[in-house]
Each structure stands twice: as structure tokens, then as C-alpha cells.
Amino acid sequence: MTTASAPRAGRTALPRVRLYETLRTAHLERAHELAPASIVYRRRRYDFDDALAHGLDLVEAGPARAAWVLARSDVRELEINEPLMVSSLRRSALALAAVDVARFVRRRPRARVVAYAIANDDPFRPPARPGPAGRARRLLDARLIAHVAGRVDRVVFGTPAAEELYAARVPALRRAEHVLLPALPTACACGEPGEPADKDPDLVLFVGAFEERKGVRELLAAWPAVVEARPAARLTLVGKGPLLGEVRAFAVDRPEVTVVVDPPRADVHAHQRRAAVAVLLSQRTRTWREQVGLPVVEGLAHGCAVLATTETGLAAWLADHGHAVLAPDASPAEVAAAVVTLLDARRPAASVLADLPDVDGRLAADAWLLRPR
């Protein structure tokens, strides 16, 4: 447990609890901005920053221990993982059972259950879980989804794609109060006072895991055509992952390509402040689809023009606001043409930022979920 002042063993320090499957640096940054809450999570992501954990009430616990902690705590509001997050479905159901049983045993008020939903991938689409065992698992999952969704009192949809998917797939959620608040950022306040805010008009940036699903291979395949059309163009690739060797090999004979491996968060923000174009070419897998894409959100927050695929739940918003959106199977020539078009447009950062809301979408969602009954 990581906390500024540790609560009694086996309990949360605060009456509001957020349930997470995994916890990463971006979650910790956001937790300092959201209303205070204890965070009960299963495991840490590779980019967990211990320094950012200071001052937060964090409880690392598997499903059984998480239920035990919640049953012993005075939980007034529980934010669960969204019902279509199948990987945490049993954990959510067990947590809800613990809170509800504790309510009756200790005669507590009914805890409010809320959720923030950004899923845009149908967990039952083919070829998910084929065969007799897969069919049985899908049936069980469907019943659990309905059960968990039926216990939700309020839900915020963070993307239009998520709202559409839940309307089609989870009728049990219709009874909950709900609203659509797009998962859009406000302008990032990073950087030193007086630091130049000028963009490098020739700089393209990839931030993310060097994995097939994040589209780094698609970007590398298109890059030679970008340089052929725009000789001054430069590419910075920031991240780490299983394709790191391939990324480094690509950059060896290309002086315009820079690879930055797993830098501190402050350095990531510095790259985003300088880049003109941010690229995330998300590729769907059998069990995963990009919900929003942190590099998309952070690119927008730093005034970058964004190139994404239709896999992100913000694809429609991006297309409507002057960014570029491609099919995930777009050819290298199509990807290169989109990058060049964004570079040629030389869109000012102020123009990108002007399209963003006055209040960060996740903060607005938290305020809506917390409003009085």
C-alpha cells in the first residue's frame, strides 16, 4: 500500500474507491487531479512512476483480497471498471458482491456504483473464444456483463463509439443515468516559464509501445515516401517494446530518424511540445482494439496535428476537426500522403488547442459522476 498516511490494515482510507485492473503513470497523474479516492488495483504497468504515487492511497490486491478490503471499508461510492472490460469482469462482480454484502451486514447506506466507459470493441465478435468451451465462456461473460451493468447507477461515455457499442450490446446499462463527455484534453501546462512554444514544422512524432498493435511498423513502412516528398521531414520514435530492435535497425542509416527509449515523462512532454504531427496507427488484434489512445490525447493537448486510424474511439471527432484518419489497413503510400498533407498544412498549435474543451473530459466526467443524487 502506498499512501501519505496509511489507513488501518485491510481497509481503504477514503469512502470513494476506484477499482483498476492495471495502474500506470498516466493514471497516477490523473489521480492527483480527480476528486480524492482510494485506488484498489491488481498490478502495476511497466511505466508506473513511484514518485507520482506519493500522497495517494493505493492498495495492490488480487480479486479476493480486493473484495476483502472493500468489505471491511466504509465504501460510499465505488467506481468499477466498465462492464465490457471482460478481463476485469469477475473482479468487478466480486467487488460489487463484497460491497453489497457489507451493506446488509453492517447496515450501511447503499453504495453508489459508477463507471467511465470508453470500450469500442465488441468482446463477442468472431473469432473471439471459438469452440464449445468458448461458447460457454461467452455465455457466462454475457450474464456477468448484464449483472455488473445492472448494478451501475451512473455511467459516462468517453467516446461516441463507446456509447453506440453499449446501446447495442448492454441493454442492462440503459437504466443507469448516462451522458456522453468526449475524452478530450485541455492544453497541457507542461514546460518551463518562458520556454519557446514554437513547433518544429518538419517534425513527426510517434509515442507508444513498439508493438505491432500500435502501428509502428506501418509508420516505418511509409516513412521513406514521406522523406521523398518532404526531404526536410524528421521522425522521432519514443517508447520501448518487442519491436525495439527493428525500430533501431530502421534508424541506423537514416539520420533524420531518432529513437528515444523509455525516457522520463518530462522528456516525453518536451518531444510533444516540439512535434508538428503525432502519429498513432492503431491495429486491431483478436482480443484488443484501441479505445482512445493516450498518444492521441497527449498529442492534441500539446497542439499537434494527429494522424490516427479508425480504430480509436475519437476517430469521428478527429476527422471533423481537421486531423487525419485512415483505415488500419491503409497502404504505406496512403499513410505517407496523410503525413505529408499534415506537414504541408503547417497547422498552428493554437488552432488545434482552440478545438479542445475548457475542462478536461475525464475531469468533467468525474464531476458529473460525483454530483449529488
C-alpha positions in Angstrom: 0.0 0.0 0.0 1.4 3.4 -1.0 -0.1 6.3 0.9 0.7 9.6 2.6 -0.8 8.4 5.8 -1.6 4.7 5.9 -5.1 3.6 6.9 -5.7 0.7 9.2 -4.6 -2.6 7.6 -7.0 -4.2 5.2 -9.1 -1.0 4.6 -9.2 1.9 2.3 -8.5 5.3 3.7 -11.3 7.1 1.8 -15.1 6.4 1.2 -14.7 6.8 -2.6 -12.9 3.9 -4.2 -11.7 3.4 -7.8 -11.1 -0.2 -9.0 -8.3 -0.6 -11.5 -7.1 -3.7 -13.3 -3.6 -2.1 -14.0 -2.1 1.1 -12.9 0.2 3.3 -14.9 1.9 6.7 -14.7 -0.9 8.4 -16.7 -3.4 7.1 -14.1 -1.3 8.4 -11.2 -1.1 11.9 -12.9 -4.8 11.9 -13.3 -5.5 10.7 -9.8 -3.9 13.9 -8.4 -6.4 15.9 -10.4 -9.5 13.9 -9.8 -11.6 14.0 -6.6 -9.7 12.1 -3.8 -10.3 8.4 -3.8 -8.6 5.2 -2.7 -7.4 3.2 -5.7 -7.5 -0.6 -5.5 -5.6 -2.2 -8.3 -4.4 -5.6 -9.4 -1.0 -4.9 -10.8 1.4 -2.1 -12.0 2.2 -1.4 -15.6 5.8 -1.1 -16.8 5.6 2.7 -16.7 4.5 3.0 -13.1 6.2 6.1 -11.5 6.7 5.6 -7.8 7.3 9.3 -7.3 3.8 10.1 -8.5 2.3 7.5 -6.1 3.2 9.8 -3.2 0.2 11.2 -1.5 -2.3 8.7 -3.0 -4.0 5.8 -1.2 -3.1 2.8 -3.3 -3.9 -0.8 -2.5 -2.4 -3.5 -4.6 -4.7 -6.6 -4.4 -5.9 -9.6 -6.4 -9.6 -10.2 -6.7 -10.1 -12.0 -3.4 -8.1 -9.5 -1.3 -9.7 -6.6 -3.1 -13.1 -7.9 -2.1 -12.0 -8.4 1.5 -10.6 -4.8 1.6 -13.8 -3.4 0.2 -16.0 -5.4 2.6 -14.1 -4.0 5.6 -14.1 -0.4 4.3 -16.7 2.3 4.5 -17.3 2.5 0.8 -19.9 5.1 -0.2 -19.0 5.3 -3.9 -17.3 2.6 -6.0 -16.0 3.3 -9.5 -15.7 0.0 -11.2 -14.0 -1.0 -14.5 -16.5 -0.6 -17.3 -18.7 -3.7 -17.8 -17.3 -4.6 -21.3 -13.8 -4.8 -19.9 -14.0 -8.6 -19.8 -10.5 -9.1 -18.3 -11.7 -7.5 -15.1 -15.3 -8.6 -15.2 -15.1 -11.2 -12.4 -13.1 -8.9 -10.2 -15.8 -6.2 -10.6 -18.6 -8.7 -9.8 -16.7 -9.9 -6.7 -16.1 -6.3 -5.6 -19.8 -5.4 -6.0 -20.8 -8.5 -4.1 -18.5 -7.6 -1.2 -19.8 -4.0 -1.0 -23.4 -5.1 -1.1 -23.0 -7.9 1.4 -21.2 -5.4 3.8 -24.1 -3.0 3.4 -26.6 -5.6 4.7 -24.4 -7.0 7.4 -23.3 -3.6 8.8 -26.5 -1.7 7.8 -24.7 0.8 5.7 -26.3 3.0 3.1 -26.3 1.6 -0.4 -23.0 2.4 -2.2 -23.3 4.3 -5.4 -21.7 2.5 -8.3 -20.3 4.5 -11.2 -18.3 3.7 -14.4 -16.4 5.5 -17.1 -16.8 3.7 -20.4 -14.6 4.0 -23.4 -14.7 0.5 -24.8 -15.4 0.3 -28.5 -14.6 -3.4 -29.2 -17.4 -6.0 -29.0 -15.9 -8.8 -26.9 -18.2 -11.3 -28.6 -17.2 -10.5 -32.2 -15.8 -13.5 -34.2 -13.3 -15.1 -33.8 -13.4 -14.4 -30.1 -13.3 -17.7 -28.0 -14.3 -20.3 -30.6 -15.4 -23.8 -29.9 -17.7 -25.3 -27.2 -15.6 -24.0 -24.3 -15.5 -20.6 -25.9 -19.3 -20.5 -26.3 -19.8 -21.4 -22.7 -17.3 -18.7 -21.6 -19.1 -16.2 -23.8 -22.5 -17.1 -22.3 -21.0 -16.7 -18.8 -19.4 -13.4 -19.7 -22.7 -12.1 -21.2 -24.5 -12.9 -18.0 -21.9 -11.3 -15.8 -21.8 -8.2 -18.0 -25.6 -7.8 -17.6 -25.3 -8.4 -13.8 -22.5 -5.8 -13.4 -24.1 -3.3 -15.7 -27.4 -3.6 -13.9 -25.7 -2.5 -10.6 -24.3 0.7 -12.2 -26.1 3.9 -11.1 -24.2 6.3 -13.4 -22.0 6.0 -16.4 -20.1 8.5 -18.5 -19.3 7.5 -22.1 -15.9 8.9 -23.1 -16.4 8.4 -26.9 -19.3 8.2 -29.3 -18.1 4.7 -30.3 -18.4 3.5 -26.7 -21.9 5.0 -26.4 -23.0 3.2 -29.6 -21.5 -0.1 -28.6 -23.1 -0.2 -25.1 -26.5 0.8 -26.6 -26.3 -2.2 -28.9 -24.7 -4.7 -26.6 -25.6 -3.9 -23.0 -29.3 -3.1 -22.6 -28.9 -3.6 -18.8 -27.0 -0.3 -18.7 -29.9 1.7 -20.1 -31.4 2.1 -16.6 -28.3 4.0 -15.4 -28.0 7.8 -15.6 -25.7 8.4 -18.5 -24.1 11.2 -20.5 -21.5 11.5 -23.4 -18.5 13.6 -22.4 -15.7 13.1 -25.1 -12.3 12.1 -23.6 -10.7 15.2 -24.9 -7.9 17.0 -23.0 -7.3 20.7 -22.3 -4.0 22.3 -23.3 -1.1 20.8 -21.3 0.5 23.2 -18.9 3.9 21.5 -19.0 7.1 23.3 -19.9 9.2 25.9 -18.2 8.1 29.5 -18.0 9.4 31.4 -21.0 10.2 28.3 -22.9 9.6 28.8 -26.7 6.3 27.3 -27.7 7.2 27.2 -31.5 6.6 23.9 -33.2 9.2 22.3 -35.5 7.1 22.2 -38.7 9.1 19.2 -40.1 9.0 17.0 -37.0 6.8 13.9 -36.9 6.4 12.0 -33.6 5.5 8.5 -32.5 5.0 7.9 -28.8 4.0 4.5 -27.6 4.9 0.9 -27.2 7.0 -0.5 -30.0 4.4 -3.2 -30.8 2.5 -4.3 -33.8 -0.8 -3.2 -32.5 0.4 0.4 -32.1 1.2 0.6 -35.8 4.9 1.4 -35.6 5.6 -1.0 -38.5 3.1 0.8 -40.7 4.7 4.1 -39.9 8.2 2.8 -40.7 7.0 1.3 -44.0 5.6 4.7 -45.0 8.5 6.9 -43.9 10.8 6.6 -46.9 7.9 8.0 -49.1 7.4 10.9 -46.6 11.1 11.9 -46.9 11.0 11.6 -50.7 8.1 14.1 -50.8 9.4 16.2 -47.9 13.2 15.9 -47.7 13.3 18.1 -44.6 10.9 15.8 -42.6 12.2 14.2 -39.5 10.9 11.4 -37.3 11.3 10.8 -33.6 10.2 7.5 -32.2 9.7 7.4 -28.4 8.9 4.2 -26.4 10.1 0.7 -25.9 8.8 -2.8 -26.6 9.4 -6.0 -28.5 10.0 -4.2 -31.8 12.7 -2.0 -30.4 15.4 -3.9 -32.4 13.5 -3.5 -35.6 13.0 0.2 -34.9 16.7 0.8 -34.1 17.7 -1.1 -37.3 15.4 1.1 -39.3 17.0 4.3 -37.9 20.7 3.2 -38.4 21.2 4.6 -41.9 18.6 7.4 -41.6 20.0 10.5 -40.0 16.5 12.1 -40.0 15.2 9.4 -37.7 15.8 9.5 -33.9 14.9 6.7 -31.4 14.4 7.6 -27.8 14.0 4.6 -25.5 11.7 4.9 -22.4 12.5 8.5 -21.4 11.1 10.2 -18.3 7.7 11.7 -18.6 9.0 15.2 -18.7 11.1 14.3 -21.8 8.0 12.8 -23.5 6.2 16.1 -23.0 9.1 18.0 -24.4 9.0 15.9 -27.6 5.3 16.5 -27.8 5.7 20.3 -27.4 8.1 20.4 -30.4 6.4 18.0 -32.8 4.1 19.2 -35.5 2.4 15.9 -36.2 1.7 13.0 -33.8 1.0 9.6 -35.3 -0.7 6.5 -33.8 -1.7 3.9 -36.4 -3.6 1.5 -34.1 -4.1 -2.0 -35.4 -6.9 -4.2 -34.0 -6.0 -7.7 -32.7 -8.2 -10.7 -31.9 -8.7 -9.5 -28.4 -7.9 -5.8 -28.4 -9.0 -2.5 -30.0 -7.7 1.0 -29.3 -10.2 2.7 -27.0 -8.9 6.3 -27.3 -5.1 6.2 -27.4 -3.0 8.2 -24.9 -0.7 9.4 -27.6 -3.7 10.8 -29.5 -4.9 12.7 -26.4 -1.5 13.9 -25.4 -0.7 15.0 -29.0 -3.9 17.1 -29.0 -3.0 18.6 -25.6 0.3 19.8 -27.0 -1.2 21.3 -30.2 -0.1 18.5 -32.6 -1.9 17.7 -35.7 -2.9 14.0 -35.3 -2.8 11.0 -37.7 -4.8 8.0 -36.4 -6.8 5.1 -37.7 -10.5 4.4 -37.4 -9.7 2.1 -34.5 -9.7 4.9 -31.9 -13.0 5.9 -30.4 -12.2 9.5 -31.2 -11.8 8.9 -35.0 -15.0 10.7 -35.9 -14.0 13.7 -33.7 -10.6 13.8 -35.3 -11.9 13.7 -38.8 -14.4 16.5 -38.0 -11.7 18.8 -36.6 -9.0 18.8 -39.3 -6.9 15.8 -38.3 -6.3 12.8 -40.5 -7.9 9.4 -40.0 -7.1 6.3 -42.1 -8.3 2.7 -42.3 -5.9 0.5 -40.3 -5.0 -1.4 -43.4 -4.1 1.8 -45.3 -1.1 1.3 -47.7 2.3 2.8 -47.0 1.6 5.3 -49.8 -1.7 6.4 -48.1 0.0 6.8 -44.8 2.8 8.8 -46.3 0.4 11.0 -48.2 -1.5 11.7 -44.9 1.7 12.6 -43.0 2.8 14.9 -45.9 -0.6 16.6 -46.0 -0.5 17.3 -42.3 3.1 18.6 -42.5 2.2 20.8 -45.5 -0.8 22.3 -43.7 1.5 23.7 -41.0 -1.4 24.0 -38.7 -0.6 26.3 -35.7 -0.7 24.7 -32.3 -3.2 27.4 -31.2 -5.6 26.2 -33.9 -5.5 22.6 -32.5 -5.9 23.8 -28.9 -8.8 26.0 -29.8 -10.9 22.9 -30.6 -10.4 21.4 -27.2 -12.8 21.8 -24.3 -12.4 24.2 -21.4 -12.5 21.3 -18.9 -10.6 18.1 -19.4 -13.0 15.4 -20.4 -12.1 13.0 -17.7 -12.3 15.7 -15.0 -15.7 16.7 -16.4 -16.8 13.0 -16.2 -15.6 12.8 -12.6 -17.6 15.9 -11.6 -20.7 14.5 -13.3 -20.4 11.1 -11.6 -19.9 12.8 -8.2 -22.8 15.3 -8.4 -25.4 14.9 -5.7 -28.2 12.4 -6.1 
